């Protein structure tokens, strides 16, 4: 079946798992749909400013609605993201994320 989610209903998901320095980014979100085994999963995610170690376990497609951030891959590749941008992170992507302005995105993890 289909599902819809009012964007104001985000739940506190706590601080990021691997913060680097201060401030520590804090996350909120809402899951729109999740399969019985957990994936695919889709929803809305929001994160406050800060920097953390990012390790992508499963491939993720996301579209950023607000905010600004930078993803720096361990190999040196830099991806600067702003509102209206779409990104794909393959499973196994590793690097660092720095949120400059609180970001909000819709995502699908496969």
C-alpha positions, -999 to +999 in steps of 0.1 A: +000+000+000+009+036-001+020+059+027+022+096+034+040+115+061+035+150+074+070+165+076+065+180+111+063+146+127+100+139+130+111+119+161+144+124+181+169+099+168+197+111+190+233+122+184+254+108+155+273+076+163+308+087+155+312+124+162+344+143+155+348+173+178+322+198+188+294+205+183+280+170+181+254+166+154+219+156+166+194+137+143+156+135+139+137+115+115+106+095+105+104+063+086+078+064+059+081+027+048+102-003+058+100-038+044+095-067+067+133-076+068+142-039+073+151-029+037+143-011+016+136+017+040+125+052+031+119+083+052+129+118+062+161+126+081+173+158+097+208+166+112+221+196+130+256+211+125+287+191+133+312+166+119+312+129+121+327+097+106+303+084+080+303+047+070+275+036+046+265+000+052+238-002+025+234+019-006+214+051-002+196+074-026+187+108-010+174+142-020+182+172+002+154+196+010+173+221+032+207+229+047+243+226+036+269+198+042+301+184+028+309+147+024+346+140+022+355+104+010+385+087+024+400+088-011+399+127-011+367+132-032+346+161-019+308+163-024+293+197-014+255+194-010+228+221-007+190+223-010+176+206-041+205+183-047+203+146-051+230+121-041+238+083-043+261+067-017+271+032-026+274+005+001+308+007+016+313+045+012+335+058+039+345+093+049+335+123+069+304+144+069+304+180+080+270+198+084+273+236+081+236+243+082+209+219+095+201+195+067+169+177+059+166+150+033+143+123+020+160+090+016+158+054+004+182+028+018+183-004-003 
